């Protein structure tokens, strides 16, 4: 089915984000565009795949990486927290749970990052 194909796509794109989970800050910064693009790929499709919570966390990663270009600041620790949350949702099979995404949104707002 189409939904199953979307799930496979989202999981593959999510893996492109998760590889940055242990990346040092300088690598995250240097590859922030690629990380942001991978996260945006997840965010744009996850809802249609029934994985809205995962998509919102990914959108947060995109917002954080985009803040370097649009707002002039970088929060590597927050990026790592978001990637960890993405990994946790996948591991627990809770890809549609929006609770974590809501908390991370509050974190970004407190940092001044626009979604």
Secondary structure, DSSP 8 states (H G I E B T S, - for coil): -HHHHHHHHHHHHHHHHHTTTT--HHHHHHTHHHHHHHHHHHHHHHGGGT-HHHHHHHHHHHHHHHHHHHTS---HHHHHHHHHHHHHHHHHT-TT--HHHHHHHHHHHHHT---
